[in-house]
Amino acid sequence: MNVLETEWWSLCLPPEWWGEQEEDSILVGDRDGVGCIEISTLLREEGKFSDRELQELAISAQDQEQSLKAVRVADGSGWYLQYLEPDAAVREWYLGYGTVALFVSYSCEPENAGLDDAIVDEILGTLSVDDVTQQSSGGGGGENG
């Protein structure tokens, strides 16, 4: 397993998966090109992200209120939804970890829907998030292998 680390969170990637920093997010994918995970981090200087705030964020992003499901991922909680678009099968998580919120999206072509569900869930299960208010100084970022 490779460890992908940012200043606020880390997760373990199977050897056949890669991770890279984009402008505002982290991309994670398998070398077969079946699908891609995108992770964006939201930070708050004080106060925790509430379940209601995460729910409202999910609803405003996709207008999919009826299909939202409450979830727990690693040590956080939030909301999950999945849906089909004409050109993509999409799974989304809106997760809160104290002062850190993560928006995680997995997408693939519709004909590949479900192929990577188990491994994506396994990868997200390795997520470790640091509450930014408990950090004394900033850290580095990047992939360690």
LOLODREN-702472 format. One record per residue: x, y, z of N, C-alpha, C in turn. Coordinates in pm, 1 decimal, decimal comma. Example, Ala and Ser with C-alpha at 12.3 -4.5 7.8 and 13.67 -1.06 7.14 Angstrom:
# LOLODREN-702472
      n_xx      n_yy      n_zz     ca_xx     ca_yy     ca_zz      c_xx      c_yy      c_zz
    1319,0    -569,0     780,0    1230,0    -450,0     780,0    1320,0    -330,0     780,0
    1285,0    -225,0     708,0    1367,0    -106,0     714,0    1290,0       3,0     787,0
This chain:
# LOLODREN-702472
      n_xx      n_yy      n_zz     ca_xx     ca_yy     ca_zz      c_xx      c_yy      c_zz
      83,8    -119,0       0,0       0,0       0,0       0,0      88,2     125,3       0,0
      46,8     224,9     -75,4     109,2     355,7     -74,2      24,5     448,1      12,1
      88,3     541,6      79,9      16,7     638,0     161,5      14,7     771,7      88,8
    -103,9     824,5      68,9    -122,4     956,6       8,8    -150,4    1052,7     122,7
     -66,9    1155,5     137,5     -81,2    1248,6     248,9     -98,3    1392,3     201,2
    -185,4    1464,3     269,6    -195,7    1608,4     252,7    -171,0    1670,2     389,6
    -179,4    1799,3     397,1    -160,5    1867,9     525,2    -269,7    1830,4     625,0
    -388,8    1790,9     576,4    -503,4    1769,6     664,3    -549,5    1625,7     674,9
    -515,2    1541,3     581,7    -562,4    1403,7     583,1    -466,4    1312,4     507,8
    -484,4    1182,5     530,5    -407,5    1082,2     457,5    -497,5     962,2     431,5
    -459,6     883,4     331,6    -528,1     757,1     305,7    -432,8     662,9     235,6
    -465,3     534,8     242,4    -381,6     431,4     181,8    -436,1     394,1      45,2
    -344,5     380,0     -50,1    -381,6     342,0    -186,4    -321,8     207,1    -220,2
    -400,7     120,3    -282,8    -344,4      -5,7    -331,5    -235,7      24,1    -435,6
    -143,2     -68,7    -457,5     -31,7     -44,8    -551,2     -76,3      -5,6    -692,3
    -191,8     -54,9    -736,4    -236,1     -24,5    -873,0    -311,3     108,7    -884,1
    -313,1     186,2    -776,6    -378,3     317,3    -776,8    -274,1     426,7    -763,4
    -301,8     543,7    -819,2    -213,6     659,4    -815,1    -286,6     778,1    -752,5
    -212,9     876,8    -707,7    -270,9     999,9    -654,6    -187,5    1118,7    -698,3
    -253,2    1230,8    -727,0    -180,1    1350,9    -766,4    -256,5    1476,1    -724,6
    -181,4    1581,9    -699,3    -236,6    1710,5    -659,7    -279,7    1787,1    -783,8
    -403,5    1833,6    -783,1    -450,7    1925,6    -886,0    -457,9    2063,8    -820,7
    -509,4    2162,3    -890,5    -512,0    2297,9    -838,0    -587,1    2307,6    -705,4
    -710,6    2256,9    -700,0    -792,0    2269,8    -579,5    -833,9    2136,2    -520,2
    -776,3    2028,2    -567,3    -819,7    1897,3    -519,1    -709,6    1793,7    -539,6
    -736,5    1675,4    -488,1    -648,6    1560,6    -507,3    -723,7    1461,9    -596,2
    -656,7    1409,6    -696,7    -714,4    1307,4    -783,0    -651,3    1173,4    -749,7
    -733,9    1069,4    -746,2    -688,0     933,5    -718,8    -755,1     843,3    -822,0
    -678,0     756,6    -885,1    -737,0     668,8    -984,5    -663,7     536,8    -994,3
    -726,5     443,2   -1061,7    -659,3     314,9   -1084,5    -588,6     320,2   -1218,9
    -483,0     244,9   -1231,0    -401,1     248,1   -1352,9    -475,5     193,7   -1474,6
    -585,1     120,0   -1450,8    -666,0      68,8   -1561,1    -755,4     176,6   -1621,4
    -767,6     289,9   -1554,1    -847,6     400,0   -1605,6    -997,3     379,5   -1597,0
   -1042,6     291,5   -1507,4   -1186,6     265,9   -1494,0   -1258,6     388,7   -1439,6
   -1204,9     449,7   -1333,6   -1270,0     564,4   -1273,4   -1170,9     648,7   -1196,1
   -1221,6     757,0   -1137,0   -1134,9     851,1   -1067,1   -1205,7     905,7    -943,6
   -1130,1     916,2    -834,6   -1177,2     979,7    -711,6   -1120,0    1121,0    -709,7
   -1202,2    1218,5    -673,6   -1155,1    1355,0    -655,1   -1191,1    1397,5    -513,7
   -1093,7    1450,8    -440,3   -1114,2    1490,2    -301,9   -1080,7    1637,5    -285,5
   -1177,9    1714,3    -236,5   -1158,1    1855,6    -206,8   -1173,9    1876,4     -56,8
   -1092,7    1966,1      -1,9   -1091,6    1991,8     141,6   -1143,6    2131,5     170,3
   -1235,3    2141,0     264,8   -1284,3    2269,7     314,3   -1238,5    2282,4     458,7
   -1188,0    2400,6     495,8   -1138,4    2422,2     631,0   -1215,5    2533,3     699,7
   -1228,7    2518,6     828,7   -1294,8    2619,0     910,9   -1201,0    2649,1    1027,6
   -1179,5    2777,9    1056,7   -1088,7    2814,1    1164,5   -1146,1    2783,3    1302,2
   -1276,2    2799,9    1319,2   -1338,8    2764,8    1446,2   -1475,4    2704,8    1422,2
   -1517,9    2624,3    1516,2   -1646,6    2558,1    1504,1   -1639,4    2439,9    1410,5
   -1718,7    2340,0    1440,4   -1719,4    2218,2    1360,5   -1824,5    2225,3    1251,1
   -1800,1    2153,8    1143,1   -1900,7    2138,6    1039,0   -2011,6    2049,4    1094,0
   -2134,5    2096,5    1086,7   -2247,6    2018,3    1137,2   -2303,6    1928,2    1027,3
   -2376,0    1825,6    1069,6   -2440,8    1738,1     972,3   -2535,9    1817,3     884,1
   -2604,6    1913,5     942,0   -2698,9    1995,3     864,8   -2626,4    2076,5     757,3
   -2512,4    2136,1     792,4   -2435,1    2212,1     693,6   -2388,6    2121,7     579,3
   -2342,9    2002,6     614,1   -2297,6    1908,6     511,2   -2413,6    1865,0     422,6
   -2529,7    1843,2     484,4   -2648,4    1805,4     408,3   -2688,0    1917,7     312,7
   -2687,5    2040,9     360,6   -2722,6    2154,7     275,6   -2623,0    2171,1     161,1
   -2495,0    2145,5     190,0   -2392,9    2152,1      85,5   -2420,5    2047,9     -22,3
   -2453,7    1927,0      18,9   -2483,5    1819,6     -76,2   -2606,8    1852,4    -159,8
   -2710,0    1902,1     -95,7   -2833,7    1935,6    -166,5   -2809,4    2048,1    -266,3
   -2737,1    2151,6    -223,2   -2713,8    2265,2    -313,6   -2623,1    2226,5    -429,6
   -2532,9    2132,3    -408,1   -2441,2    2091,8    -514,5   -2510,1    2009,9    -622,2
   -2604,2    1923,0    -583,9   -2661,8    1831,0    -682,1   -2813,7    1831,4    -688,9
   -2880,0    1901,6    -597,6   -3026,7    1902,4    -595,0   -3081,7    1759,5    -594,9
   -3022,9    1675,3    -510,3   -3059,8    1533,9    -504,1   -3105,4    1496,1    -363,1
   -3180,0    1582,7    -295,5   -3215,3    1562,6    -154,8   -3276,9    1425,7    -127,9
   -3362,9    1380,0    -216,4   -3434,9    1255,1    -191,8   -3343,9    1132,8    -188,1
   -3226,7    1140,2    -247,3   -3140,3    1022,2    -250,7   -3023,5    1029,3    -152,1
   -3018,9    1132,3     -66,2   -2911,5    1143,1      32,4   -2925,7    1036,1     139,9
   -2812,0     978,8     179,1   -2810,0     880,1     286,9   -2704,9     922,3     388,2
   -2737,0     912,9     517,6   -2639,0     941,0     622,3   -2534,7     829,9     622,6
   -2406,0     867,7     636,3   -2297,2     769,8     635,6   -2192,2     804,9     740,4
   -2112,5     704,6     773,5   -1991,8     722,5     854,0   -1876,0     669,2     770,9
   -1771,0     747,8     759,2   -1651,0     706,3     687,6   -1532,5     738,2     777,3
   -1454,9     634,0     807,1   -1344,2     646,4     902,8   -1402,4     704,9    1031,8
   -1348,4     814,8    1082,2   -1398,6     872,7    1207,3   -1492,7     990,4    1184,4
   -1542,3    1005,6    1064,3   -1629,6    1117,9    1033,3   -1767,8    1071,8     991,3
   -1857,2    1167,6     981,7   -1992,6    1137,6     935,9   -2034,0    1241,9     834,4
   -2138,8    1210,5     762,0   -2186,6    1303,5     661,4   -2293,3    1240,7     575,2
   -2288,8    1273,0     447,2   -2394,9    1235,7     354,2   -2336,5    1174,7     228,4
   -2411,8    1081,8     171,2   -2369,1    1008,4      52,2   -2483,7    1005,7     -47,8
   -2449,6    1014,1    -175,2   -2548,4     992,4    -279,6   -2480,0     934,7    -401,4
   -2558,3     865,7    -483,1   -2508,1     816,8    -610,8   -2615,7     840,2    -715,3
   -2570,1     864,0    -836,3   -2664,1     890,9    -944,5   -2595,9     866,8   -1078,5
   -2677,6     855,4   -1181,4   -2628,7     837,7   -1318,0   -2652,6     964,8   -1397,8
   -2552,2    1003,7   -1471,7   -2564,4    1110,4   -1569,8   -2549,5    1043,9   -1706,3
   -2582,2    1113,0   -1813,1   -2569,1    1049,5   -1944,9   -2428,0     995,9   -1974,3
   -2325,5    1065,1   -1922,1   -2188,9    1023,4   -1952,9   -2109,1     975,8   -1831,4
   -2174,4     958,4   -1714,7   -2099,3     917,7   -1595,5   -2189,8     856,8   -1488,9
   -2133,3     759,3   -1418,0   -2193,1     708,3   -1294,7   -2115,9     776,2   -1182,1
   -2187,1     838,3   -1088,9   -2123,4     922,5    -987,7   -2163,1     877,7    -847,5
   -2064,1     877,3    -757,7   -2084,7     856,1    -614,6   -2022,6     976,0    -544,0
   -2093,7    1035,0    -446,5   -2042,5    1152,6    -376,7   -2059,7    1137,7    -226,7
   -1960,8    1187,3    -153,8   -1963,2    1191,0      -8,3   -1936,2    1333,6      36,5
   -2011,6    1381,7     134,4   -1991,2    1511,8     199,0   -1965,9    1479,7     345,5
   -1839,7    1487,8     388,7   -1799,2    1432,7     517,3   -1741,4    1539,9     609,5
   -1775,2    1532,7     736,9   -1724,4    1626,7     835,3   -1634,1    1559,9     936,6
   -1523,1    1626,1     965,7   -1425,0    1580,2    1063,7   -1386,0    1701,0    1148,4
   -1476,5    1747,3    1231,5   -1449,3    1866,5    1311,1   -1444,2    1989,4    1222,5
   -1327,7    2054,9    1220,8   -1311,0    2177,2    1142,1   -1271,2    2149,8     997,2
   -1264,8    2023,5     961,1   -1230,3    1982,6     824,3   -1351,7    1913,2     761,6
   -1386,6    1954,2     641,9   -1490,5    1885,8     565,1   -1427,3    1839,2     434,3
   -1465,9    1719,8     393,2   -1416,1    1665,4     267,4   -1532,5    1641,4     172,5
   -1515,0    1682,8      49,0   -1607,5    1649,9     -57,8   -1534,6    1547,8    -144,4
   -1588,3    1427,2    -149,3   -1526,5    1317,6    -223,2   -1621,4    1275,8    -334,0
   -1569,4    1265,0    -454,4   -1650,1    1224,5    -568,3   -1577,7    1113,8    -643,4
   -1649,9    1007,7    -675,7   -1596,2     902,0    -761,2   -1683,3     897,7    -886,0
   -1619,7     897,8   -1002,4   -1697,5     889,2   -1126,3   -1629,4     795,4   -1224,9
   -1713,4     734,5   -1306,2   -1665,9     644,9   -1411,6   -1770,1     646,4   -1522,7
   -1739,8     581,4   -1631,9   -1837,4     570,9   -1739,8   -1953,1     483,5   -1693,3
   -2075,2     511,7   -1739,3   -2192,8     437,1   -1691,6   -2178,7     285,2   -1703,9
   -2114,7     237,2   -1809,8   -2101,8      92,1   -1826,5   -2005,3      29,0   -1724,7
   -1925,8     111,6   -1655,3   -1834,7      61,8   -1551,6   -1889,1      81,4   -1410,2
   -2012,1     128,4   -1399,2   -2071,8     153,1   -1267,1   -2065,1      27,8   -1181,2
   -2018,3      44,4   -1059,4   -2012,1     -65,6    -964,8   -1882,7    -144,6    -966,6
   -1803,8    -135,1   -1073,3   -1681,3    -215,8   -1083,4   -1582,1    -186,8    -971,2
   -1564,9     -60,2    -936,9   -1466,9     -21,8    -835,1   -1530,1      12,1    -700,0
   -1660,3     -10,5    -683,2   -1726,2      29,3    -558,3   -1658,0     -27,4    -434,7
   -1626,7    -155,2    -433,7   -1567,6    -218,3    -315,2   -1430,1    -159,8    -284,0
   -1346,2    -140,9    -385,0   -1211,8     -88,4    -359,1   -1216,5      59,1    -321,8
   -1307,8     135,8    -381,0   -1323,2     276,1    -342,7   -1366,0     285,0    -196,3
   -1461,5     201,2    -155,5   -1503,5     199,8     -15,2   -1387,5     160,7      76,4
   -1306,7      65,2      32,6   -1190,6      21,5     111,4   -1088,8     135,5     125,3
   -1061,8     205,5      15,8    -968,7     318,9      19,2   -1020,0     425,6     115,1
   -1146,9     462,0     103,4   -1202,8     565,0     192,1   -1202,4     519,6     337,6
   -1211,1     390,1     360,9   -1206,2     337,1     496,5   -1071,4     357,6     564,1
    -966,0     386,1     486,0    -833,6     410,5     543,1    -809,9     558,2     573,9
    -907,1     642,0     546,2    -893,4     785,7     563,5    -864,1     821,9     708,7
    -765,3     906,8     728,3    -731,1     960,1     860,3    -725,1    1112,0     846,9
    -808,8    1182,2     922,8    -820,8    1327,4     910,0    -777,2    1394,4    1039,3
    -697,3    1500,9    1025,9    -655,3    1581,2    1140,1    -744,6    1703,0    1151,3
    -790,9    1730,1    1272,4    -867,7    1851,7    1298,8    -770,1    1968,4    1292,0
    -792,3    2061,7    1200,4    -697,6    2170,6    1174,5    -673,8    2257,0    1298,7
    -768,9    2267,5    1389,0    -750,3    2350,1    1508,8    -651,3    2286,3    1605,2
    -619,8    2157,8    1586,6    -526,0    2089,4    1674,2    -384,9    2089,2    1617,0
    -365,7    2142,2    1498,0    -233,4    2143,6    1436,6    -156,1    2265,2    1484,4
     -31,2    2245,1    1519,8      51,0    2357,6    1567,5     125,4    2424,3    1452,3
     149,0    2352,1    1344,3     215,0    2410,6    1228,1     173,3    2335,1    1104,0
     191,6    2396,9     988,9     153,4    2333,8     862,9     247,8    2222,0     827,9
     199,1    2129,1     746,9     280,5    2016,2     702,8     295,9    2018,0     553,4
     361,7    1920,5     504,0     383,4    1910,8     360,5     269,5    1839,2     292,5
     283,4    1810,9     168,6     182,9    1737,0      94,7     252,6    1645,3      -2,8
     173,9    1564,6     -68,9     230,3    1478,5    -171,8     210,0    1332,9    -141,5
     265,3    1249,1    -225,9     247,0    1105,1    -214,1     375,6    1042,9    -162,0
     359,9     954,3     -64,9     474,5     877,7     -16,0     454,0     733,9     -57,8
     555,4     669,5    -108,2     536,7     534,7    -157,8     626,3     434,2    -101,2
